[in-house]
């Protein structure tokens, strides 16, 4: 049975989210971030830094651009079979690519097996042509080590995938979705695939698939770990009833947090400490898919901020810009900045911005420029306030 809801003021709930999502105090390592959040979402688009780097730079002490990939795969000079402590794969039943700690592997196996039986040009069962090519690709990887699709392209194109994807690429991608190959490294963000036994420890690969009920509970707890204050579906609540606390916040649907987080939630409602006051004065540029804003309903109702990542929105329909970064100031979301890294000029160009007065973003932009190895920011192309 669930405990009675805890009633919390919106600003205290926002302060709790900020602190619980490690935006007030850096964690010491990427491993610590993965352990706390459960996973980190990966995205290849690089306009002003890649998604995973933008998420982690606000959370991990001393984080440098590209550190997550080095954590997952080591430097490009790492020998094959180097010890792994995390890996890349998709959230079950989705195309969302993330960095997982090793403990996730048993929970992914059933979804991998299910994809081999379903139709789907992107991740479903192999077509006859792909099925014919697969043994050749696996033999090449066995003999030659980690390779990308360009290394294995034989001139044929996939007939059932949009764009100009090669047959080798579509086959490798499906074999990855099915768990028959894994990403062993990246070269200039290009995937290099290898056999699972050359990527993950034997002890991990030998684990049986988790039971369906165990994985369903794990996924719900993962949602809570990832975002800390969430809405839950009716079907999710019974799975984690022993581990959650309902939270009542004005203007919000019933929210839930982990019971382990209740002390931090209650502390957020007490008189702010000097550290809390300092965090309230800080301004941060968030990644477009940062855990703090990932749930649009919570972002809109709790934070009074209606945000959509518009990278895949047609240009004429965009409100904020292709890669707009929300601006977090204390316990408020006060606008956005749409920056673009000009690597040739070594400047961070501000394409557009709309930020509430009294919340200066220049220092945060300068920090982002330095993180990206740029010398500074350039004059705005378009500026709104």
Residue, then its C-alpha position, 0 to 999 in steps of 0.5 A: x500500500x502506498x503511503x499518503x502523499x507528501x505536499x510540497x510547494x512548487x518551488x521546493x519541488x523544483x529545488x529538490x529536482x535540481x539537487x537530486x539530478x546532481x545539478x547543484x554539486x558535481x559527482x566525482x566520475x562518469x561511473x557515479x553519474x551512471x550509477x545515480x541516473x541509471x543511464x545517459x542518453x546518447x545522440x550524435x548531433x553536434x551543433x554546440x556539443x553532443x547531447x550526452x556531453x552536454x548532460x554530463x558537463x553539468x554533473x561530472x567534475x572535470x568532464x571534458x568533451x568526449x569523455x563518455x565515449x572514452x569511458x565506454x570504449x577507451x581511447x582509439x588506441x585501446x586494445x581489443x577486449x579491453x575491460x569494459x564497465x559500461x556499454x551502448x545499447x537501446x532502451x528496451x522497446x525503443x530506438x533511444x540509444x543510451x550508455x548503460x552500466x553492465x547491470x543492465x544487460x540481462x534486462x535487454x535480452x528479451x527485447x533483443x530477442x523480440x526484435x528478431x521476430x518482428x517486422x521493421x526496416x530499422x530494427x526488426x528481423x533480417x530481410x533475405x538479403x540481410x540474412x544472406x550477408x550477416x554470416x559474411x559480416x560476422x566472419x569479417x569482424x572475427x578475422x579483422x576486429x572492430x569495423x564500421x559499415x564503410x569498411x564492409x560496404x560491398x556496393x549494395x544498397x538497402x531497399x527497405x530503409x529510408x535514405x541511402x543506407x547501404x546493405x552492410x549498414x542496415x544489416x550491422x544495425x539490425x545485428x546490433x539491435x538483436x544483440x549479435x553485435x555490439x558497438x566496440x568503439x567509435x572513430x570520429x563518432x562512426x560506429x565500430x562493431x564487434x562480437x559481444x564476446x570481444x566487448x563485454x566480460x564473459x560473466x556478463x554475457x553468461x547471465x540469463x535474461x531477466x524475467x519479464x516482471x523483473x524487467x518491468x520493475x527495473x524500467x520503472x525504477x530506471x525512470x525514477x532514477x533518471x528524472x527523480x520526480x515523475x508521473x507514473x502510469x497506473x500499470x507502473x505503480x504496482x510494480x514499484x509500490x514498495x519503493x515510491x512516495x506520492x508527492x502532491x504539488x499545486x497545479x501538477x498531476x500526482x508525482x512520485x519519487x523514490x522513498x530513498x529521496x524523501x529526506x532530500x525532498x523534505x530538506x528542500x522545503x526547509x530554510x535554504x542553506x548558504x549552498x542552496x542560495x548559491x545554487x539559486x544564483x547560478x545559471x546553467x545551460x541544459x541539454x535539450x534532453x536533460x533529465x530535468x526537462x525530459x518529461x514535457x508534462x512535468x516541465x510544463x506543469x511544475x516549471x511553467x515552461x513548455x519546451x520541445x526539442x526542435x532538431x527534427x521539427x521543420x524549420x518553419x515550425x520552430x519556436x526556439x531554434x534547431x538546438x536551443x538550450x533551456x536556461x536554468x536559473x536557480x529553481x526557474x527555467x527562464x528562457x533559452x539560448x540557441x548556440x552553434x559552434x563555429x569550429x573554424x573561427x573558434x567562436x560560439x555563435x548565438x543564433x537566437x536567445x530569449x531570456x528573462x531580464x535579470x538572469x545573465x547568460x554570458x558567463x554560462x555561454x563563456x563556460x560552454x565555449x571553453x568546454x568546446x575548445x572555443x575562444x569565446x562567443x560571437x555577436x548574436x545573429x538574432x536576439x530576443x528578450 
